Amino acid sequence: MSEENMLSKRVRSIALAIFLVLSGGAFLTACDQGPAEEAGENIDDAADDAGDAMEDAADEVEDSM
């Protein structure tokens, strides 16, 4: 096989892989939010709320000093 032919084959393989990854991502973004994603968002929200509460408590302690 010539070097040019091997390079062409490699470029086609890479292009196909990129196409498959991008099209797979498009299918995943079209899905509705599942229970795992919703649970993850709830955990993120709870962590944010806890962080905010800690910052507020630290501010109150700092103000009282």
C-alpha atoms as a printed R data frame, in Angstrom:
   type eleno elety resid chain resno       x      y      z
1  ATOM     1    CA   MET     A     1   0.000  0.000  0.000
2  ATOM     2    CA   SER     A     2   1.324  3.414 -0.845
3  ATOM     3    CA   GLU     A     3   1.947  6.032  1.815
4  ATOM     4    CA   GLU     A     4  -0.660  8.346  0.262
5  ATOM     5    CA   ASN     A     5  -3.272  5.577  0.299
6  ATOM     6    CA   MET     A     6  -2.566  4.798  3.975
7  ATOM     7    CA   LEU     A     7  -2.841  8.488  4.884
8  ATOM     8    CA   SER     A     8  -6.130  8.771  3.029
9  ATOM     9    CA   LYS     A     9  -7.474  5.732  4.857
10 ATOM    10    CA   ARG     A    10  -6.377  7.170  8.217
11 ATOM    11    CA   VAL     A    11  -8.024 10.537  7.472
12 ATOM    12    CA   ARG     A    12 -11.273  8.776  6.557
13 ATOM    13    CA   SER     A    13 -11.141  6.740  9.752
14 ATOM    14    CA   ILE     A    14 -10.588  9.841 11.881
15 ATOM    15    CA   ALA     A    15 -13.379 11.713 10.084
16 ATOM    16    CA   LEU     A    16 -15.754  8.802 10.665
17 ATOM    17    CA   ALA     A    17 -14.829  8.650 14.361
18 ATOM    18    CA   ILE     A    18 -15.437 12.391 14.773
19 ATOM    19    CA   PHE     A    19 -18.774 12.100 12.979
20 ATOM    20    CA   LEU     A    20 -19.878  9.227 15.223
21 ATOM    21    CA   VAL     A    21 -18.900 11.070 18.404
22 ATOM    22    CA   LEU     A    22 -20.678 14.261 17.362
23 ATOM    23    CA   SER     A    23 -23.818 12.495 16.192
24 ATOM    24    CA   GLY     A    24 -23.903 10.447 19.402
25 ATOM    25    CA   GLY     A    25 -23.661 13.660 21.414
26 ATOM    26    CA   ALA     A    26 -26.569 15.113 19.468
27 ATOM    27    CA   PHE     A    27 -28.723 12.114 20.365
28 ATOM    28    CA   LEU     A    28 -27.823 12.398 24.048
29 ATOM    29    CA   THR     A    29 -28.691 16.087 24.231
30 ATOM    30    CA   ALA     A    30 -32.090 15.387 22.699
31 ATOM    31    CA   CYS     A    31 -33.059 13.063 25.573
32 ATOM    32    CA   ASP     A    32 -35.313 14.166 28.396
33 ATOM    33    CA   GLN     A    33 -33.827 14.701 31.809
34 ATOM    34    CA   GLY     A    34 -33.607 11.359 33.556
35 ATOM    35    CA   PRO     A    35 -33.771 10.596 37.260
36 ATOM    36    CA   ALA     A    36 -29.977 10.382 37.624
37 ATOM    37    CA   GLU     A    37 -29.456 13.800 36.070
38 ATOM    38    CA   GLU     A    38 -32.214 15.265 38.240
39 ATOM    39    CA   ALA     A    39 -30.642 13.732 41.363
40 ATOM    40    CA   GLY     A    40 -27.269 15.175 40.359
41 ATOM    41    CA   GLU     A    41 -28.765 18.623 39.972
42 ATOM    42    CA   ASN     A    42 -30.431 18.311 43.375
43 ATOM    43    CA   ILE     A    43 -27.074 17.383 44.930
44 ATOM    44    CA   ASP     A    44 -25.425 20.362 43.223
45 ATOM    45    CA   ASP     A    45 -28.146 22.684 44.520
46 ATOM    46    CA   ALA     A    46 -27.808 21.304 48.059
47 ATOM    47    CA   ALA     A    47 -24.026 21.768 47.962
48 ATOM    48    CA   ASP     A    48 -24.449 25.346 46.742
49 ATOM    49    CA   ASP     A    49 -26.980 26.059 49.498
50 ATOM    50    CA   ALA     A    50 -24.655 24.589 52.140
51 ATOM    51    CA   GLY     A    51 -21.758 26.686 50.863
52 ATOM    52    CA   ASP     A    52 -23.898 29.823 50.947
53 ATOM    53    CA   ALA     A    53 -25.008 29.030 54.505
54 ATOM    54    CA   MET     A    54 -21.390 28.594 55.597
55 ATOM    55    CA   GLU     A    55 -20.411 31.901 54.018
56 ATOM    56    CA   ASP     A    56 -23.326 33.639 55.738
57 ATOM    57    CA   ALA     A    57 -22.344 32.125 59.094
58 ATOM    58    CA   ALA     A    58 -18.726 33.204 58.621
59 ATOM    59    CA   ASP     A    59 -19.874 36.735 57.763
60 ATOM    60    CA   GLU     A    60 -22.035 36.859 60.909
61 ATOM    61    CA   VAL     A    61 -19.125 35.699 63.078
62 ATOM    62    CA   GLU     A    62 -16.840 38.254 61.446
63 ATOM    63    CA   ASP     A    63 -19.396 41.048 61.969
64 ATOM    64    CA   SER     A    64 -19.840 40.138 65.642
65 ATOM    65    CA   MET     A    65 -16.112 40.444 66.356
